[in-house]
């Protein structure tokens, strides 16, 4: 398997971006949170946007239907705070 680096600053490959997208990362900002890609020089952000495409976002669909994905739920220890 050939590695195609999307972010040379942090060594993030296109496969890593696709894996995070499959796990629910829908935006370049969410990819950055998971990998740091796009947080240094920023030259890879457009490439990341291209990899993410304009396809359906599983988490966004759940939110629009009034359901939240478990990854968006607050941590149990924070549930009583409010």
PDB file as gemmi writes it, atoms N, CA and C in Angstrom:
CRYST1    1.000    1.000    1.000  90.00  90.00  90.00 P 1                      
ATOM      1  N   UNK A   1       0.845  -1.183   0.000  1.00  0.00           N  
ATOM      2  CA  UNK A   1       0.000   0.000   0.000  1.00  0.00           C  
ATOM      3  C   UNK A   1       0.886   1.241   0.000  1.00  0.00           C  
ATOM      4  N   UNK A   2       0.642   2.120  -0.927  1.00  0.00           N  
ATOM      5  CA  UNK A   2       1.403   3.364  -0.983  1.00  0.00           C  
ATOM      6  C   UNK A   2       0.819   4.388  -0.032  1.00  0.00           C  
ATOM      7  N   UNK A   3       1.698   5.056   0.657  1.00  0.00           N  
ATOM      8  CA  UNK A   3       1.263   6.127   1.549  1.00  0.00           C  
ATOM      9  C   UNK A   3       1.271   7.429   0.776  1.00  0.00           C  
ATOM     10  N   UNK A   4       0.163   8.105   0.781  1.00  0.00           N  
ATOM     11  CA  UNK A   4       0.084   9.431   0.188  1.00  0.00           C  
ATOM     12  C   UNK A   4      -0.111  10.394   1.349  1.00  0.00           C  
ATOM     13  N   UNK A   5       0.901  11.205   1.590  1.00  0.00           N  
ATOM     14  CA  UNK A   5       0.831  12.132   2.701  1.00  0.00           C  
ATOM     15  C   UNK A   5      -0.022  13.334   2.337  1.00  0.00           C  
ATOM     16  N   UNK A   6      -1.011  13.573   3.175  1.00  0.00           N  
ATOM     17  CA  UNK A   6      -1.882  14.724   3.022  1.00  0.00           C  
ATOM     18  C   UNK A   6      -1.266  15.899   3.771  1.00  0.00           C  
ATOM     19  N   UNK A   7      -0.774  15.627   4.956  1.00  0.00           N  
ATOM     20  CA  UNK A   7      -0.178  16.657   5.810  1.00  0.00           C  
ATOM     21  C   UNK A   7       1.272  16.268   6.081  1.00  0.00           C  
ATOM     22  N   UNK A   8       2.170  16.981   5.448  1.00  0.00           N  
ATOM     23  CA  UNK A   8       3.584  16.666   5.653  1.00  0.00           C  
ATOM     24  C   UNK A   8       4.096  17.201   6.986  1.00  0.00           C  
ATOM     25  N   UNK A   9       3.430  18.195   7.538  1.00  0.00           N  
ATOM     26  CA  UNK A   9       3.853  18.736   8.843  1.00  0.00           C  
ATOM     27  C   UNK A   9       3.755  17.679   9.942  1.00  0.00           C  
ATOM     28  N   UNK A  10       2.681  16.881   9.905  1.00  0.00           N  
ATOM     29  CA  UNK A  10       2.451  15.892  10.958  1.00  0.00           C  
ATOM     30  C   UNK A  10       2.433  14.459  10.440  1.00  0.00           C  
ATOM     31  N   UNK A  11       2.769  14.253   9.168  1.00  0.00           N  
ATOM     32  CA  UNK A  11       2.863  12.908   8.613  1.00  0.00           C  
ATOM     33  C   UNK A  11       1.537  12.171   8.547  1.00  0.00           C  
ATOM     34  N   UNK A  12       0.465  12.887   8.230  1.00  0.00           N  
ATOM     35  CA  UNK A  12      -0.863  12.283   8.161  1.00  0.00           C  
ATOM     36  C   UNK A  12      -1.142  11.854   6.718  1.00  0.00           C  
ATOM     37  N   UNK A  13      -1.563  10.613   6.547  1.00  0.00           N  
ATOM     38  CA  UNK A  13      -1.815  10.077   5.217  1.00  0.00           C  
ATOM     39  C   UNK A  13      -3.291  10.209   4.834  1.00  0.00           C  
ATOM     40  N   UNK A  14      -3.541  10.036   3.537  1.00  0.00           N  
ATOM     41  CA  UNK A  14      -4.925  10.063   3.062  1.00  0.00           C  
ATOM     42  C   UNK A  14      -5.727   8.933   3.694  1.00  0.00           C  
ATOM     43  N   UNK A  15      -5.092   7.797   3.913  1.00  0.00           N  
ATOM     44  CA  UNK A  15      -5.785   6.666   4.535  1.00  0.00           C  
ATOM     45  C   UNK A  15      -6.218   7.002   5.959  1.00  0.00           C  
ATOM     46  N   UNK A  16      -5.372   7.694   6.702  1.00  0.00           N  
ATOM     47  CA  UNK A  16      -5.741   8.089   8.064  1.00  0.00           C  
ATOM     48  C   UNK A  16      -6.937   9.037   8.044  1.00  0.00           C  
ATOM     49  N   UNK A  17      -6.940   9.977   7.119  1.00  0.00           N  
ATOM     50  CA  UNK A  17      -8.069  10.908   7.002  1.00  0.00           C  
ATOM     51  C   UNK A  17      -9.336  10.127   6.682  1.00  0.00           C  
ATOM     52  N   UNK A  18      -9.250   9.178   5.755  1.00  0.00           N  
ATOM     53  CA  UNK A  18     -10.419   8.373   5.382  1.00  0.00           C  
ATOM     54  C   UNK A  18     -10.909   7.533   6.556  1.00  0.00           C  
ATOM     55  N   UNK A  19      -9.995   6.995   7.345  1.00  0.00           N  
ATOM     56  CA  UNK A  19     -10.388   6.199   8.512  1.00  0.00           C  
ATOM     57  C   UNK A  19     -11.116   7.059   9.537  1.00  0.00           C  
ATOM     58  N   UNK A  20     -10.611   8.264   9.787  1.00  0.00           N  
ATOM     59  CA  UNK A  20     -11.271   9.158  10.738  1.00  0.00           C  
ATOM     60  C   UNK A  20     -12.627   9.614  10.193  1.00  0.00           C  
ATOM     61  N   UNK A  21     -12.708   9.830   8.895  1.00  0.00           N  
ATOM     62  CA  UNK A  21     -13.979  10.206   8.278  1.00  0.00           C  
ATOM     63  C   UNK A  21     -14.994   9.074   8.426  1.00  0.00           C  
ATOM     64  N   UNK A  22     -14.544   7.843   8.225  1.00  0.00           N  
ATOM     65  CA  UNK A  22     -15.431   6.689   8.374  1.00  0.00           C  
ATOM     66  C   UNK A  22     -15.906   6.539   9.818  1.00  0.00           C  
ATOM     67  N   UNK A  23     -15.080   7.000  10.752  1.00  0.00           N  
ATOM     68  CA  UNK A  23     -15.439   6.936  12.166  1.00  0.00           C  
ATOM     69  C   UNK A  23     -16.313   8.110  12.592  1.00  0.00           C  
ATOM     70  N   UNK A  24     -16.564   9.052  11.664  1.00  0.00           N  
ATOM     71  CA  UNK A  24     -17.495  10.129  11.979  1.00  0.00           C  
ATOM     72  C   UNK A  24     -16.952  11.533  11.910  1.00  0.00           C  
ATOM     73  N   UNK A  25     -15.671  11.713  11.621  1.00  0.00           N  
ATOM     74  CA  UNK A  25     -15.127  13.063  11.483  1.00  0.00           C  
ATOM     75  C   UNK A  25     -15.631  13.645  10.166  1.00  0.00           C  
ATOM     76  N   UNK A  26     -16.398  14.720  10.233  1.00  0.00           N  
ATOM     77  CA  UNK A  26     -17.083  15.249   9.053  1.00  0.00           C  
ATOM     78  C   UNK A  26     -16.469  16.528   8.501  1.00  0.00           C  
ATOM     79  N   UNK A  27     -15.588  17.138   9.242  1.00  0.00           N  
ATOM     80  CA  UNK A  27     -15.037  18.428   8.835  1.00  0.00           C  
ATOM     81  C   UNK A  27     -13.518  18.423   8.988  1.00  0.00           C  
ATOM     82  N   UNK A  28     -12.845  19.321   8.289  1.00  0.00           N  
ATOM     83  CA  UNK A  28     -11.396  19.439   8.486  1.00  0.00           C  
ATOM     84  C   UNK A  28     -11.036  19.731   9.940  1.00  0.00           C  
ATOM     85  N   UNK A  29     -11.857  20.462  10.627  1.00  0.00           N  
ATOM     86  CA  UNK A  29     -11.588  20.769  12.035  1.00  0.00           C  
ATOM     87  C   UNK A  29     -11.614  19.494  12.881  1.00  0.00           C  
ATOM     88  N   UNK A  30     -12.555  18.590  12.589  1.00  0.00           N  
ATOM     89  CA  UNK A  30     -12.616  17.331  13.327  1.00  0.00           C  
ATOM     90  C   UNK A  30     -11.429  16.433  12.984  1.00  0.00           C  
ATOM     91  N   UNK A  31     -11.003  16.470  11.732  1.00  0.00           N  
ATOM     92  CA  UNK A  31      -9.794  15.733  11.347  1.00  0.00           C  
ATOM     93  C   UNK A  31      -8.597  16.320  12.086  1.00  0.00           C  
ATOM     94  N   UNK A  32      -8.531  17.638  12.177  1.00  0.00           N  
ATOM     95  CA  UNK A  32      -7.431  18.295  12.895  1.00  0.00           C  
ATOM     96  C   UNK A  32      -7.415  17.902  14.365  1.00  0.00           C  
ATOM     97  N   UNK A  33      -8.584  17.799  14.971  1.00  0.00           N  
ATOM     98  CA  UNK A  33      -8.654  17.392  16.377  1.00  0.00           C  
ATOM     99  C   UNK A  33      -8.105  15.991  16.585  1.00  0.00           C  
ATOM    100  N   UNK A  34      -8.332  15.136  15.593  1.00  0.00           N  
ATOM    101  CA  UNK A  34      -7.886  13.747  15.714  1.00  0.00           C  
ATOM    102  C   UNK A  34      -6.426  13.555  15.319  1.00  0.00           C  
ATOM    103  N   UNK A  35      -5.920  14.366  14.376  1.00  0.00           N  
ATOM    104  CA  UNK A  35      -4.598  14.094  13.800  1.00  0.00           C  
ATOM    105  C   UNK A  35      -3.620  15.265  13.823  1.00  0.00           C  
ATOM    106  N   UNK A  36      -4.094  16.458  14.102  1.00  0.00           N  
ATOM    107  CA  UNK A  36      -3.343  17.716  14.019  1.00  0.00           C  
ATOM    108  C   UNK A  36      -3.170  18.199  12.578  1.00  0.00           C  
ATOM    109  N   UNK A  37      -3.605  17.410  11.590  1.00  0.00           N  
ATOM    110  CA  UNK A  37      -3.466  17.815  10.189  1.00  0.00           C  
ATOM    111  C   UNK A  37      -4.205  19.128   9.966  1.00  0.00           C  
ATOM    112  N   UNK A  38      -3.547  20.065   9.329  1.00  0.00           N  
ATOM    113  CA  UNK A  38      -4.146  21.356   9.026  1.00  0.00           C  
ATOM    114  C   UNK A  38      -3.940  22.410  10.089  1.00  0.00           C  
ATOM    115  N   UNK A  39      -3.241  22.065  11.165  1.00  0.00           N  
ATOM    116  CA  UNK A  39      -3.086  23.023  12.263  1.00  0.00           C  
ATOM    117  C   UNK A  39      -1.751  23.760  12.253  1.00  0.00           C  
ATOM    118  N   UNK A  40      -0.851  23.393  11.352  1.00  0.00           N  
ATOM    119  CA  UNK A  40       0.442  24.078  11.310  1.00  0.00           C  
ATOM    120  C   UNK A  40       0.452  25.057  10.142  1.00  0.00           C  
ATOM    121  N   UNK A  41       0.866  24.635   8.978  1.00  0.00           N  
ATOM    122  CA  UNK A  41       0.937  25.571   7.848  1.00  0.00           C  
ATOM    123  C   UNK A  41      -0.410  25.731   7.138  1.00  0.00           C  
ATOM    124  N   UNK A  42      -1.282  24.721   7.264  1.00  0.00           N  
ATOM    125  CA  UNK A  42      -2.620  24.807   6.690  1.00  0.00           C  
ATOM    126  C   UNK A  42      -2.731  24.469   5.219  1.00  0.00           C  
ATOM    127  N   UNK A  43      -1.638  24.128   4.567  1.00  0.00           N  
ATOM    128  CA  UNK A  43      -1.693  23.870   3.135  1.00  0.00           C  
ATOM    129  C   UNK A  43      -2.472  22.602   2.788  1.00  0.00           C  
ATOM    130  N   UNK A  44      -2.732  21.736   3.753  1.00  0.00           N  
ATOM    131  CA  UNK A  44      -3.431  20.481   3.480  1.00  0.00           C  
ATOM    132  C   UNK A  44      -4.939  20.568   3.674  1.00  0.00           C  
ATOM    133  N   UNK A  45      -5.433  21.682   4.176  1.00  0.00           N  
ATOM    134  CA  UNK A  45      -6.856  21.780   4.502  1.00  0.00           C  
ATOM    135  C   UNK A  45      -7.741  21.538   3.284  1.00  0.00           C  
ATOM    136  N   UNK A  46      -7.389  22.105   2.146  1.00  0.00           N  
ATOM    137  CA  UNK A  46      -8.198  21.893   0.933  1.00  0.00           C  
ATOM    138  C   UNK A  46      -8.163  20.433   0.487  1.00  0.00           C  
ATOM    139  N   UNK A  47      -7.037  19.791   0.644  1.00  0.00           N  
ATOM    140  CA  UNK A  47      -6.937  18.374   0.293  1.00  0.00           C  
ATOM    141  C   UNK A  47      -7.821  17.550   1.218  1.00  0.00           C  
ATOM    142  N   UNK A  48      -7.811  17.879   2.496  1.00  0.00           N  
ATOM    143  CA  UNK A  48      -8.664  17.179   3.465  1.00  0.00           C  
ATOM    144  C   UNK A  48     -10.131  17.392   3.108  1.00  0.00           C  
ATOM    145  N   UNK A  49     -10.483  18.628   2.762  1.00  0.00           N  
ATOM    146  CA  UNK A  49     -11.858  18.906   2.343  1.00  0.00           C  
ATOM    147  C   UNK A  49     -12.234  18.045   1.146  1.00  0.00           C  
ATOM    148  N   UNK A  50     -11.320  17.904   0.208  1.00  0.00           N  
ATOM    149  CA  UNK A  50     -11.563  17.077  -0.956  1.00  0.00           C  
ATOM    150  C   UNK A  50     -11.765  15.609  -0.605  1.00  0.00           C  
ATOM    151  N   UNK A  51     -10.985  15.113   0.345  1.00  0.00           N  
ATOM    152  CA  UNK A  51     -11.134  13.724   0.775  1.00  0.00           C  
ATOM    153  C   UNK A  51     -12.457  13.506   1.503  1.00  0.00           C  
ATOM    154  N   UNK A  52     -12.872  14.492   2.275  1.00  0.00           N  
ATOM    155  CA  UNK A  52     -14.133  14.370   3.001  1.00  0.00           C  
ATOM    156  C   UNK A  52     -15.318  14.472   2.054  1.00  0.00           C  
ATOM    157  N   UNK A  53     -15.153  15.248   0.985  1.00  0.00           N  
ATOM    158  CA  UNK A  53     -16.217  15.393   0.003  1.00  0.00           C  
ATOM    159  C   UNK A  53     -17.455  16.052   0.571  1.00  0.00           C  
ATOM    160  N   UNK A  54     -18.492  15.931  -0.180  1.00  0.00           N  
ATOM    161  CA  UNK A  54     -19.765  16.498   0.243  1.00  0.00           C  
ATOM    162  C   UNK A  54     -20.772  15.403   0.545  1.00  0.00           C  
ATOM    163  N   UNK A  55     -20.263  14.237   0.850  1.00  0.00           N  
ATOM    164  CA  UNK A  55     -21.126  13.094   1.128  1.00  0.00           C  
ATOM    165  C   UNK A  55     -21.843  13.245   2.458  1.00  0.00           C  
ATOM    166  N   UNK A  56     -22.648  12.264   2.748  1.00  0.00           N  
ATOM    167  CA  UNK A  56     -23.415  12.272   3.988  1.00  0.00           C  
ATOM    168  C   UNK A  56     -22.484  12.132   5.184  1.00  0.00           C  
ATOM    169  N   UNK A  57     -22.807  12.829   6.220  1.00  0.00           N  
ATOM    170  CA  UNK A  57     -22.065  12.745   7.474  1.00  0.00           C  
ATOM    171  C   UNK A  57     -22.937  11.998   8.468  1.00  0.00           C  
ATOM    172  N   UNK A  58     -22.523  10.810   8.898  1.00  0.00           N  
ATOM    173  CA  UNK A  58     -23.368  10.025   9.812  1.00  0.00           C  
ATOM    174  C   UNK A  58     -23.780  10.792  11.059  1.00  0.00           C  
ATOM    175  N   UNK A  59     -22.846  11.523  11.677  1.00  0.00           N  
ATOM    176  CA  UNK A  59     -23.193  12.250  12.903  1.00  0.00           C  
ATOM    177  C   UNK A  59     -24.159  13.381  12.601  1.00  0.00           C  
ATOM    178  N   UNK A  60     -23.965  14.078  11.485  1.00  0.00           N  
ATOM    179  CA  UNK A  60     -24.848  15.174  11.124  1.00  0.00           C  
ATOM    180  C   UNK A  60     -26.260  14.649  10.885  1.00  0.00           C  
ATOM    181  N   UNK A  61     -26.364  13.511  10.211  1.00  0.00           N  
ATOM    182  CA  UNK A  61     -27.680  12.917   9.962  1.00  0.00           C  
ATOM    183  C   UNK A  61     -28.374  12.570  11.269  1.00  0.00           C  
ATOM    184  N   UNK A  62     -27.643  12.017  12.225  1.00  0.00           N  
ATOM    185  CA  UNK A  62     -28.235  11.686  13.516  1.00  0.00           C  
ATOM    186  C   UNK A  62     -28.719  12.936  14.231  1.00  0.00           C  
ATOM    187  N   UNK A  63     -27.916  14.001  14.199  1.00  0.00           N  
ATOM    188  CA  UNK A  63     -28.308  15.242  14.853  1.00  0.00           C  
ATOM    189  C   UNK A  63     -29.555  15.838  14.221  1.00  0.00           C  
ATOM    190  N   UNK A  64     -29.633  15.784  12.886  1.00  0.00           N  
ATOM    191  CA  UNK A  64     -30.794  16.336  12.196  1.00  0.00           C  
ATOM    192  C   UNK A  64     -32.062  15.542  12.517  1.00  0.00           C  
ATOM    193  N   UNK A  65     -31.903  14.269  12.833  1.00  0.00           N  
ATOM    194  CA  UNK A  65     -33.051  13.437  13.173  1.00  0.00           C  
ATOM    195  C   UNK A  65     -33.374  13.516  14.663  1.00  0.00           C  
ATOM    196  N   UNK A  66     -32.639  14.342  15.393  1.00  0.00           N  
ATOM    197  CA  UNK A  66     -32.910  14.507  16.817  1.00  0.00           C  
ATOM    198  C   UNK A  66     -32.228  13.502  17.709  1.00  0.00           C  
ATOM    199  N   UNK A  67     -31.322  12.737  17.148  1.00  0.00           N  
ATOM    200  CA  UNK A  67     -30.567  11.764  17.936  1.00  0.00           C  
ATOM    201  C   UNK A  67     -29.109  12.198  17.960  1.00  0.00           C  
ATOM    202  N   UNK A  68     -28.439  11.882  19.018  1.00  0.00           N  
ATOM    203  CA  UNK A  68     -27.024  12.219  19.096  1.00  0.00           C  
ATOM    204  C   UNK A  68     -26.197  10.955  19.042  1.00  0.00           C  
ATOM    205  N   UNK A  69     -25.080  11.058  18.409  1.00  0.00           N  
ATOM    206  CA  UNK A  69     -24.140   9.944  18.381  1.00  0.00           C  
ATOM    207  C   UNK A  69     -23.455   9.864  19.730  1.00  0.00           C  
ATOM    208  N   UNK A  70     -23.048   8.683  20.097  1.00  0.00           N  
ATOM    209  CA  UNK A  70     -22.421   8.508  21.406  1.00  0.00           C  
ATOM    210  C   UNK A  70     -21.159   9.346  21.540  1.00  0.00           C  
ATOM    211  N   UNK A  71     -20.487   9.613  20.426  1.00  0.00           N  
ATOM    212  CA  UNK A  71     -19.261  10.409  20.512  1.00  0.00           C  
ATOM    213  C   UNK A  71     -19.555  11.868  20.813  1.00  0.00           C  
ATOM    214  N   UNK A  72     -20.799  12.301  20.630  1.00  0.00           N  
ATOM    215  CA  UNK A  72     -21.164  13.680  20.928  1.00  0.00           C  
ATOM    216  C   UNK A  72     -21.787  13.825  22.303  1.00  0.00           C  
ATOM    217  N   UNK A  73     -22.072  12.712  22.952  1.00  0.00           N  
ATOM    218  CA  UNK A  73     -22.682  12.756  24.268  1.00  0.00           C  
ATOM    219  C   UNK A  73     -21.647  13.215  25.285  1.00  0.00           C  
ATOM    220  N   UNK A  74     -22.098  13.943  26.308  1.00  0.00           N  
ATOM    221  CA  UNK A  74     -21.143  14.371  27.328  1.00  0.00           C  
ATOM    222  C   UNK A  74     -20.606  13.187  28.107  1.00  0.00           C  
ATOM    223  N   UNK A  75     -19.440  13.353  28.617  1.00  0.00           N  
ATOM    224  CA  UNK A  75     -18.831  12.316  29.435  1.00  0.00           C  
ATOM    225  C   UNK A  75     -19.706  12.066  30.653  1.00  0.00           C  
ATOM    226  N   UNK A  76     -19.869  10.815  31.077  1.00  0.00           N  
ATOM    227  CA  UNK A  76     -20.741  10.495  32.214  1.00  0.00           C  
ATOM    228  C   UNK A  76     -20.425  11.302  33.457  1.00  0.00           C  
ATOM    229  N   UNK A  77     -19.159  11.559  33.709  1.00  0.00           N  
ATOM    230  CA  UNK A  77     -18.796  12.310  34.914  1.00  0.00           C  
ATOM    231  C   UNK A  77     -19.221  13.770  34.833  1.00  0.00           C  
ATOM    232  N   UNK A  78     -19.535  14.260  33.640  1.00  0.00           N  
ATOM    233  CA  UNK A  78     -19.991  15.635  33.477  1.00  0.00           C  
ATOM    234  C   UNK A  78     -21.511  15.739  33.419  1.00  0.00           C  
ATOM    235  N   UNK A  79     -22.193  14.613  33.362  1.00  0.00           N  
ATOM    236  CA  UNK A  79     -23.645  14.618  33.191  1.00  0.00           C  
ATOM    237  C   UNK A  79     -24.363  15.280  34.371  1.00  0.00           C  
ATOM    238  N   UNK A  80     -23.821  15.164  35.565  1.00  0.00           N  
ATOM    239  CA  UNK A  80     -24.468  15.752  36.734  1.00  0.00           C  
ATOM    240  C   UNK A  80     -24.152  17.214  36.912  1.00  0.00           C  
ATOM    241  N   UNK A  81     -23.192  17.732  36.178  1.00  0.00           N  
ATOM    242  CA  UNK A  81     -22.806  19.131  36.284  1.00  0.00           C  
ATOM    243  C   UNK A  81     -23.711  19.971  35.417  1.00  0.00           C  
ATOM    244  N   UNK A  82     -24.440  20.871  35.999  1.00  0.00           N  
ATOM    245  CA  UNK A  82     -25.288  21.804  35.237  1.00  0.00           C  
ATOM    246  C   UNK A  82     -26.307  22.438  36.090  1.00  0.00           C  
TER     247      UNK A  82                                                      
END                                                                             
